[in-house]
Amino acid sequence: MPILPSLTPRLAAALATAVLLAGCAHPITMITETAPPRSTAHLIPKKVAYVMTDAQRDLQVTTAGGSGDRVSYYPYRDLEKSIRDALRAVYRNVVVLRTAGDAKANEAAGVSLVFTPQIKTDSSSSSWITWPPTAFTPRWPAW
C-alpha cells in the first residue's frame, strides 16, 4: 500500500490551517498610558471642539505585525478619549462635533477653536516568533 495517499489528506489539512492562520489579522486596541493632569485653576477659559466623524470611528486599519501576521485596530475610536482628555487638560470646555460644520454655527455655539485630528499609524516587527508588532508608531500631523 502506498504511503502517499494516506498523507495527502493530512498534508491538505495542514496546508489549509497554515493558510487560514497566515491570513488573519489580530485585533489590538490603542491606548495611552495616562491622561494629562487637569488643573482647573490653569485652564484656558475657552470652549473648543474636536471633529470626529462616524466614518473615522469606524475606520479599521490593518498593518504589519510579527512573524508575517497583521494587526487590526480602530485608531480614531481607540484614541478619542485620549484626544478629549488632552484638550480638557488645557481648555475649560471641550465638545465633539460629528461634522466640521460651518464656522457661523460653531461661533454661535461659543466654540473658539476647532481641532480636526488626523491619525496615521505604522507598525512592524522583526520577530519571526510572536505576532505583536515590536515597533508601533502613531503620527499626529499638525492639527
N, CA and C of each residue as an Amber inpcrd file, in Angstrom:
protein
   429
   0.8410000  -1.1710000   0.0000000   0.0000000   0.0000000   0.0000000
   0.8950000   1.2460000   0.0000000   0.6460000   2.1990000  -0.9120000
   1.4950000   3.3850000  -0.9760000   1.2480000   4.3180000   0.2080000
   2.3080000   4.9650000   0.6610000   2.2270000   5.8880000   1.7900000
   1.6450000   7.2320000   1.3540000   1.9020000   7.6810000   0.1710000
   1.4830000   8.9920000  -0.3150000  -0.0220000   9.2290000  -0.2040000
  -0.9150000   8.3270000  -0.6130000  -2.3430000   8.6080000  -0.4970000
  -2.8020000   8.8330000   0.9450000  -2.1960000   8.1610000   1.9310000
  -2.6180000   8.3680000   3.3180000  -2.1220000   9.6990000   3.8770000
  -1.0480000  10.2250000   3.3320000  -0.5290000  11.5090000   3.7860000
  -1.2270000  12.6970000   3.1130000  -1.8320000  12.4850000   1.9700000
  -2.4440000  13.5740000   1.2210000  -3.5240000  14.3160000   2.0200000
  -4.4720000  13.6270000   2.6870000  -5.4700000  14.3760000   3.4750000
  -4.8400000  15.1460000   4.6300000  -3.8410000  14.5710000   5.2730000
  -3.1700000  15.2550000   6.3900000  -2.4130000  16.4770000   5.8940000
  -1.7330000  16.3140000   4.7860000  -0.9850000  17.4210000   4.2050000
  -1.9280000  18.5440000   3.7860000  -3.0500000  18.1830000   3.1760000
  -4.0300000  19.1850000   2.7540000  -4.5960000  19.9220000   3.9640000
  -4.8850000  19.1950000   5.0390000  -5.4120000  19.8260000   6.2600000
  -4.3690000  20.7580000   6.8780000  -3.1220000  20.3430000   6.8990000
  -2.0530000  21.1820000   7.4570000  -1.8640000  22.4510000   6.6320000
  -1.8920000  22.3230000   5.3250000  -1.7550000  23.4960000   4.4530000
  -2.9420000  24.4450000   4.6140000  -4.1380000  23.9030000   4.7040000
  -5.3280000  24.7400000   4.8820000  -5.2530000  25.5000000   6.1980000
  -4.8180000  24.8510000   7.2590000  -4.6680000  25.5010000   8.5580000
  -3.6210000  26.6040000   8.4850000  -2.5050000  26.3390000   7.8420000
  -1.4550000  27.3510000   7.7090000  -1.9420000  28.5640000   6.9310000
  -2.6970000  28.3380000   5.8770000  -3.2260000  29.4410000   5.0730000
  -4.2010000  30.2740000   5.8960000  -5.0720000  29.6260000   6.6580000
  -6.0340000  30.3510000   7.4860000  -5.3350000  31.1750000   8.5570000
  -4.3390000  30.6020000   9.2150000  -3.6260000  31.3220000  10.2630000
  -2.7890000  32.4620000   9.6940000  -2.2060000  32.2790000   8.5560000
  -1.3750000  33.3230000   7.9510000  -2.2200000  34.4810000   7.4470000
  -3.4820000  34.2400000   7.1240000  -4.3310000  35.2770000   6.5690000
  -5.0780000  36.0900000   7.6020000  -4.8540000  35.8450000   8.8960000
  -5.6340000  36.5490000   9.9090000  -4.9390000  37.8320000  10.3430000
  -5.7480000  38.7320000  10.8530000  -5.2300000  39.9590000  11.4540000
  -5.6670000  39.9490000  12.9090000  -4.7190000  40.0510000  13.8050000
  -5.0080000  40.0300000  15.2340000  -5.5600000  41.3820000  15.6700000
  -6.7090000  41.4270000  16.3350000  -7.2490000  42.7110000  16.7960000
  -6.4660000  43.2210000  18.0100000  -6.1320000  44.4990000  17.9980000
  -5.4840000  45.1440000  19.1360000  -6.2140000  46.4530000  19.4160000
  -5.9530000  47.0380000  20.5760000  -6.5340000  48.3190000  20.9420000
  -5.4070000  49.2880000  21.2690000  -5.4910000  50.4850000  20.7200000
  -4.5030000  51.5180000  21.0100000  -4.9590000  52.2770000  22.2560000
  -4.0580000  52.4550000  23.2180000  -4.3740000  53.2400000  24.4110000
  -3.1740000  54.1020000  24.7670000  -3.4470000  55.1730000  25.4980000
  -2.3580000  55.9820000  26.0310000  -2.1190000  55.5520000  27.4730000
  -0.9650000  55.8680000  27.9900000  -0.6230000  55.4160000  29.3360000
  -1.4410000  56.1230000  30.4120000  -1.4500000  57.4430000  30.4170000
  -2.2030000  58.1950000  31.4210000  -2.7740000  59.4510000  30.7940000
  -3.8360000  59.9380000  31.3970000  -4.4130000  61.2080000  30.9470000
  -3.5900000  62.3430000  31.5400000  -3.4350000  63.4380000  30.8020000
  -2.7100000  64.5750000  31.3660000  -3.4780000  65.1360000  32.5580000
  -2.7750000  65.6810000  33.5420000  -3.4710000  66.2390000  34.7010000
  -4.3090000  67.4600000  34.3070000  -5.4240000  67.6350000  34.9940000
  -6.3120000  68.7670000  34.7090000  -6.3660000  69.6500000  35.9470000
  -5.7900000  70.8300000  35.8350000  -5.8160000  71.7990000  36.9240000
  -6.7960000  72.9010000  36.5410000  -7.9500000  72.9240000  37.1790000
  -8.9930000  73.8920000  36.8110000  -8.5320000  75.3290000  36.9890000
  -7.5710000  75.5540000  37.8520000  -7.0780000  76.9150000  38.0640000
  -6.2790000  77.4300000  36.8640000  -5.7440000  76.5270000  36.0540000
  -4.8880000  76.9410000  34.9400000  -5.5060000  76.7000000  33.5670000
  -6.7840000  76.3600000  33.4990000  -7.4180000  76.0890000  32.2170000
  -7.6770000  77.3720000  31.4380000  -7.5060000  77.3020000  30.1410000
  -7.8290000  78.4350000  29.2770000  -9.3530000  78.5090000  29.1900000
  -9.9340000  79.6670000  29.5090000 -11.4020000  79.7770000  29.5690000
 -12.0500000  79.8920000  28.1820000 -11.9060000  78.8570000  27.3900000
 -12.4910000  78.8330000  26.0500000 -13.2190000  77.5140000  25.8390000
 -14.2010000  77.5710000  24.9640000 -14.8940000  76.3660000  24.5290000
 -14.2800000  75.9530000  23.1980000 -13.7600000  74.7280000  23.1630000
 -13.1410000  74.2200000  21.9460000 -13.8450000  72.9270000  21.5390000
 -13.6490000  72.5510000  20.2920000 -14.2700000  71.3330000  19.7760000
 -13.2420000  70.5380000  18.9850000 -13.4770000  69.2510000  18.9270000
 -12.7100000  68.4130000  18.0010000 -13.7140000  67.6990000  17.1160000
 -13.3120000  67.4690000  15.8830000 -14.1840000  66.8090000  14.9090000
 -13.8330000  65.3300000  14.8720000 -14.8550000  64.4790000  15.0680000
 -14.6790000  63.0360000  14.9790000 -15.9470000  62.4870000  14.3190000
 -15.8070000  62.1190000  13.0570000 -16.9660000  61.6350000  12.3060000
 -17.2060000  60.1500000  12.5910000 -18.4020000  59.6900000  12.2980000
 -18.6980000  58.2640000  12.4490000 -17.8150000  57.4370000  11.5170000
 -17.5290000  57.9630000  10.3390000 -16.6650000  57.2490000   9.3940000
 -15.2590000  57.0750000   9.9790000 -14.7530000  58.0910000  10.6720000
 -13.4430000  57.9670000  11.3060000 -13.4820000  56.9250000  12.4280000
 -14.5300000  56.9640000  13.2450000 -14.6490000  55.9850000  14.3380000
 -14.7030000  54.5540000  13.7870000 -15.3200000  54.3730000  12.6250000
 -15.4730000  53.0430000  12.0330000 -14.2840000  52.6230000  11.1640000
 -13.2960000  53.4930000  11.0020000 -12.1410000  53.1880000  10.1610000
 -11.2620000  52.1300000  10.8210000 -11.1900000  50.9730000  10.2020000
 -10.3340000  49.9010000  10.6930000  -9.0470000  49.9050000   9.8710000
  -7.9200000  49.8720000  10.5690000  -6.6140000  49.9020000   9.9220000
  -5.9420000  48.5600000  10.1680000  -5.3030000  48.0310000   9.1530000
  -4.5560000  46.7780000   9.2770000  -3.1180000  47.0520000   8.8530000
  -2.1920000  46.7360000   9.7560000  -0.7630000  46.9510000   9.4830000
   0.0050000  45.6890000   9.8730000   1.2970000  45.7010000   9.6060000
   2.1430000  44.5260000   9.8310000   2.3590000  44.2560000  11.3140000
   2.3840000  42.9760000  11.6450000   2.7590000  42.5290000  12.9810000
   4.0260000  41.7080000  12.8640000   4.2230000  40.8050000  13.7920000
   5.3910000  39.9400000  13.7520000   5.0790000  38.6100000  13.0970000
   6.0630000  37.8710000  12.7920000   6.0130000  36.5370000  12.1750000
   5.1190000  36.4840000  10.9440000   5.0970000  37.5780000  10.1990000
   4.3150000  37.6350000   8.9710000   2.8350000  37.8900000   9.1840000
   2.3960000  38.0220000  10.4240000   0.9900000  38.2930000  10.7190000
   0.7010000  39.7830000  10.6090000  -0.5820000  40.1170000  10.7390000
  -1.0050000  41.5100000  10.7020000  -1.8080000  41.8100000  11.9620000
  -1.9380000  43.0980000  12.2780000  -2.7750000  43.5450000  13.3880000
  -3.8050000  44.5250000  12.8390000  -4.9890000  44.5260000  13.4450000
  -6.0230000  45.4640000  13.0210000  -6.5270000  46.2270000  14.2440000
  -6.9010000  47.4820000  14.0210000  -7.3300000  48.3450000  15.1100000
  -8.1200000  49.5080000  14.5410000  -8.7420000  50.2710000  15.4290000
  -9.5580000  51.4310000  15.0820000  -8.9180000  52.6620000  15.7340000
  -8.0050000  53.3430000  15.0370000  -7.2440000  54.4130000  15.6930000
  -8.1020000  55.5600000  16.2360000  -9.1020000  56.0040000  15.5050000
  -9.9040000  57.1330000  15.9770000 -10.7590000  56.7260000  17.1640000
 -11.4250000  55.5970000  17.0630000 -12.2610000  55.1080000  18.1670000
 -11.3950000  54.8450000  19.3970000 -10.2400000  54.2100000  19.1990000
  -9.3730000  53.8620000  20.3180000  -8.7900000  55.0900000  21.0140000
  -8.4720000  56.1300000  20.2620000  -7.7790000  57.2930000  20.8320000
  -8.6790000  58.4930000  21.1070000  -9.9710000  58.3770000  20.8550000
 -10.8550000  59.5310000  21.0590000 -10.8190000  60.0340000  22.4990000
 -10.8840000  59.1450000  23.4790000 -10.8500000  59.5790000  24.8760000
  -9.5360000  60.3050000  25.1810000  -8.4390000  59.8160000  24.6420000
  -7.1410000  60.4570000  24.8690000  -7.0970000  61.8500000  24.2550000
  -7.6920000  62.0060000  23.0770000  -7.7590000  63.3240000  22.4340000
  -8.5660000  64.2730000  23.3070000  -9.7300000  63.8180000  23.7340000
 -10.5940000  64.6440000  24.5880000  -9.8820000  65.0050000  25.9010000
  -9.2270000  64.0170000  26.5340000  -8.5120000  64.2770000  27.7880000
  -7.3840000  65.2820000  27.6040000  -6.6610000  65.1880000  26.4810000
  -5.5690000  66.1400000  26.2270000  -6.1160000  67.5590000  26.0780000
  -7.2290000  67.7010000  25.3660000  -7.8270000  69.0390000  25.2200000
  -8.4020000  69.5290000  26.5490000  -9.0010000  68.6360000  27.3270000
  -9.5740000  69.0160000  28.6200000  -8.4980000  69.4160000  29.6230000
  -7.2710000  69.0080000  29.4170000  -6.1720000  69.4070000  30.2960000
  -5.7460000  70.8450000  30.0300000  -6.2100000  71.4160000  28.9080000
  -5.8050000  72.7770000  28.5310000  -6.9860000  73.7410000  28.5320000
  -8.1480000  73.2970000  28.0370000  -9.3010000  74.1810000  27.8550000
 -10.4190000  73.8430000  28.8390000 -11.1790000  74.8540000  29.2120000
 -12.2500000  74.6950000  30.1910000 -13.4000000  73.8250000  29.6810000
 -13.7840000  73.9970000  28.4210000 -14.9380000  73.2860000  27.8920000
 -14.5700000  72.6550000  26.5500000 -14.7790000  71.3460000  26.4310000
 -14.4390000  70.6130000  25.2090000 -15.6820000  69.8570000  24.7460000
 -16.0170000  70.0300000  23.4710000 -17.1550000  69.3240000  22.8890000
 -16.6920000  68.6020000  21.6240000 -17.4780000  67.6140000  21.2150000
 -17.1810000  66.8700000  19.9900000 -18.1800000  67.2730000  18.9140000
 -17.6970000  67.4030000  17.6930000 -18.5530000  67.6710000  16.5400000
 -18.5280000  66.4490000  15.6360000 -19.6830000  66.0340000  15.1600000
 -19.7490000  64.8740000  14.2630000 -19.4080000  65.2450000  12.8260000
 -19.4910000  66.5310000  12.5040000 -19.0660000  67.0450000  11.1900000
 -18.3550000  68.3610000  11.4340000 -17.5780000  68.7840000  10.4450000
 -16.8510000  70.0420000  10.5940000 -17.8140000  71.2250000  10.6910000
 -18.9570000  71.1320000  10.0140000 -19.9560000  72.1960000  10.1170000
 -19.4580000  73.5100000   9.5470000 -20.2790000  74.5260000   9.7300000
 -19.8490000  75.8280000   9.2430000 -19.3740000  76.6950000  10.4040000
 -18.5470000  77.6390000  10.0790000 -17.9290000  78.4910000  11.0890000
 -18.9590000  79.3030000  11.8600000 -20.0200000  79.7690000  11.1980000
 -21.0290000  80.5800000  11.8790000 -21.7630000  79.7750000  12.9560000
 -22.0910000  78.5160000  12.6730000 -22.7710000  77.6810000  13.6630000
 -21.8710000  77.4300000  14.8650000 -20.5900000  77.1800000  14.6130000
 -19.6510000  76.9800000  15.7150000 -19.4960000  78.2390000  16.5460000
 -19.4180000  79.3680000  15.8730000 -19.2880000  80.6430000  16.5780000
 -20.5270000  80.9270000  17.4190000 -21.6970000  80.6430000  16.8640000
 -22.9500000  80.8450000  17.5990000 -23.0220000  79.9440000  18.8320000
 -22.4190000  78.7610000  18.7560000 -22.4100000  77.8400000  19.8950000
 -21.3130000  78.1890000  20.8970000 -20.5250000  79.2140000  20.5950000
 -19.4690000  79.6380000  21.5060000 -18.1640000  78.8850000  21.3560000
 -17.9840000  78.1600000  20.2630000 -16.7510000  77.4070000  20.0330000
 -15.6830000  78.3520000  19.4930000 -14.5700000  78.4510000  20.2290000
 -13.4740000  79.3400000  19.8250000 -12.5230000  78.6900000  18.8360000
 -12.2280000  77.4110000  19.0460000 -11.2790000  76.6820000  18.2060000
 -11.8560000  75.3210000  17.8540000 -11.5610000  74.8560000  16.6430000
 -11.9810000  73.5240000  16.2130000 -10.7370000  72.7520000  15.7960000
 -10.5370000  71.6030000  16.4410000  -9.4230000  70.7230000  16.1220000
  -9.9440000  69.5630000  15.2790000  -9.1920000  69.2300000  14.2480000
  -9.5560000  68.0900000  13.4010000  -8.3870000  67.1170000  13.4110000
  -8.4340000  66.1070000  14.2960000  -7.3020000  65.1840000  14.3820000
  -7.1420000  64.3450000  13.1160000  -5.9050000  64.1390000  12.7310000
  -5.5390000  63.2560000  11.6220000  -4.5510000  62.2540000  12.2060000
  -4.9410000  60.9960000  12.2410000  -4.0960000  59.9640000  12.8390000
  -3.5670000  59.0490000  11.7430000  -2.2620000  58.9130000  11.6930000
  -1.5890000  57.9900000  10.7760000  -0.8230000  56.9890000  11.6350000
  -0.8480000  55.7280000  11.2460000  -0.1580000  54.7190000  12.0380000
   0.6880000  53.8210000  11.1460000   1.6650000  53.1920000  11.7810000
   2.5050000  52.2250000  11.0920000   3.0020000  51.2380000  12.1430000
   3.1540000  50.0020000  11.7620000   3.7010000  49.0120000  12.6910000
   4.5470000  48.0140000  11.9150000   5.4370000  47.3660000  12.6440000
   6.2800000  46.3440000  12.0450000   6.8970000  45.5140000  13.1570000
   7.5600000  44.4580000  12.7740000   8.2630000  43.6280000  13.7420000
   9.3190000  42.8160000  13.0130000  10.4450000  42.6810000  13.6590000
  11.4980000  41.8330000  13.1030000  11.4040000  40.4200000  13.6720000
  10.4370000  40.2010000  14.5710000  10.2880000  38.8960000  15.2090000
   9.6150000  37.8920000  14.2780000  10.1610000  36.7030000  14.2410000
   9.5340000  35.6130000  13.4930000   8.8640000  34.6410000  14.4530000
   8.8720000  34.9840000  15.7390000   8.3240000  34.0840000  16.7440000
   6.9410000  34.5210000  17.2130000   6.7540000  35.8060000  17.4830000
   5.4880000  36.2870000  18.0350000   4.8030000  37.2380000  17.0680000
   3.4760000  37.3590000  17.1620000   2.7100000  38.1840000  16.2250000
   2.6150000  39.6660000  16.5890000   2.7010000  40.0870000  17.8880000
   2.5450000  41.5230000  18.1490000   3.6570000  42.3440000  17.4970000
   3.3310000  43.5470000  17.0370000   4.3830000  44.3910000  16.4610000
   5.3650000  44.8300000  17.5430000   6.6400000  44.8840000  17.1960000
   7.6480000  45.3750000  18.1390000   7.8980000  46.8670000  17.9320000
   7.4650000  47.3990000  16.8090000   7.5580000  48.8380000  16.5420000
   6.1680000  49.3050000  16.1180000   5.6010000  50.2420000  16.8820000
   4.2650000  50.7520000  16.5790000   4.3400000  52.2700000  16.6660000
   3.9980000  52.9530000  15.5790000   4.1580000  54.4060000  15.5390000
   2.8820000  55.1000000  15.1200000   2.1970000  55.7630000  16.0740000
   1.1090000  56.6550000  15.6710000   1.6980000  58.0390000  15.3670000
   1.2320000  58.6700000  14.3240000   1.7210000  60.0030000  13.9720000
   0.5240000  60.9500000  13.9680000   0.7510000  62.1320000  14.4810000
  -0.2860000  63.1680000  14.5370000   0.2150000  64.3730000  13.7610000
  -0.0650000  64.4340000  12.4660000   0.3170000  65.6480000  11.7380000
  -0.3280000  66.8670000  12.3940000   0.2440000  68.0190000  12.1830000
  -0.2580000  69.2400000  12.8270000  -1.7470000  69.3940000  12.6080000
  -2.4500000  69.7090000  13.6870000  -3.8930000  69.8980000  13.6050000
  -4.1280000  71.2150000  12.9790000
